[in-house]
Amino acid sequence: MRETAIEIKNLWKKYKIYQDKPATLKERFLFRTRGVAQEKWVLKDVSLSIPKGKMVGFIGRNGSGKSTLLKVMTGILRPDKGEISVEGKVSSLIELGAGFHMDFTGRENIYMNASIFGLTRREIDRRLESIIQFSELGNYIDNPVRTYSSGMFMRLAFSIAINVDPDILLIDEILAVGDNAFQKKCISQIEALKQQGKTIVLVSHDNGVMERLCDEIYWMDNAVMIKHGNPHEIIQEYLDFLTTSEEQRLQSEARQKEESAVPVERSAESTVENQGLDQTTEQKRWGNNAVVIQETSIINPLGENRFIFQKGQPIDIEIIYKVNQPDVQRPVFGIGIFKMDGTLCYGSNTYIDKVPVTLHETGKVVCRIESLSLVQGDYYVNVACHHEDGTPYDYITRALTFRIHSKEDDIGIAYIPHKWII
């Protein structure tokens, strides 16, 4: 008896991508030069072996080839090169509503869909009530499925898939469609199938679920299998890769904005373009120009100007200024950190912290934050220089934006160090 459920060796798959493909015979005749196809390899030399009774996950960015690989496993697609061997009955949840007839009722679609998976009518009769009960569709089961929401589609499809007694269950991100309660119910059922020794292949962007459920993780990128192994280690490497890629993208966008920016004369109150993360509101600026903030940046411990940081990481918020008027009295520099919805997370200034400020013609002020204890999300920073009485010299809202990444899914604003004692 074979101990391998799915064996893939040196598999390649390509798609033909048409530009302006003719839709009718007349268009084909009149526009013979249209519809030239470009070939794109969506799977390149993929090899893997999935043992029976194991749960394996696939992670990677959209377009990396995960869904195509699952379709090859189901037999929906055939590889252009390479070999694939699947041992056992396969049940799949690949595309929402796949295999359903929109004008049939949910009950009729159960019979049609389950028969596609190989069940006889007698077997379907025996399992019908279990399928309907798990789907929680109630009286809707006798309505045409074209009247169903995407969540109802998912409920019915998942209920059928798990009740056809598969040896191998393939799931492609479809669980993200349902409500939270039903998602938990589905995950519990997947865990039960795993305990029964079923082979399960899961594609999902929910790294927490993947790490908790899977015995092994495969990471794909640009149609290539990057690596596989321990779920915690592979997911952490993948998240580090995403952070680096996103940082590079934001840095590139910031450079492009700097290069394309048209210099404008500073006014007492003006709006200026923000750099970094996209915002829904403008950056605003006002003051009497006695002191002008020329540049702001957030620096990581390596001295690099960055947009993305890890929770708890130390940072420097740097403010470079220029004095335009002599004898500026009692200057104060301050910063405020906000969530994107405008909620103030933290604010302070040199006056509050009793730090005396001596101005030079040009200079730099640094606010060093020893631990950026914020939960995962996007934030912005206001910076200001003003008199002790509040008279603004230069005040800039949304001067900086940054993103916090975290391994935990804490909610709220700030991370408070803690531990549980049971």
Secondary structure, 3 states (H helix, E strand, C coil): CCCEEEEEEEEEEEEEEECCCCCCHHHHHHCCCCCCEEEEEEEEEEEEEEECCCEEEEECCCCCCHHHHHHHHHCCCCCCEEEEEECCCEEEECCCCCCCCCCCEHHHHHHHHHHHCCCCHHHHHHHHHHHHHHHCCHHHHHCEHHHCCHHHHHHHHHHHHHCCCCCEEEEECHHHHCCHHHHHHHHHHHHHHHHCCCEEEEECCCHHHHHHHCCEEEEEECCEEEEEECHHHHHHHHHHHHHHHHHHHHHHHHHHHHHHCCCCCCCCEEEECCCCCCCCCCEEEECCCCEEEEEEEEECCCCCECCEEECCCCEEEEEEEEECCCCCCCEEEEEEEEECCCCEEEEEECCCCCCCCCCCCEEEEEEEECCCCECCEEEEEEEEEEECCCCEEEEEEEEEEEEEECCCCCCCCECCCCCCCC
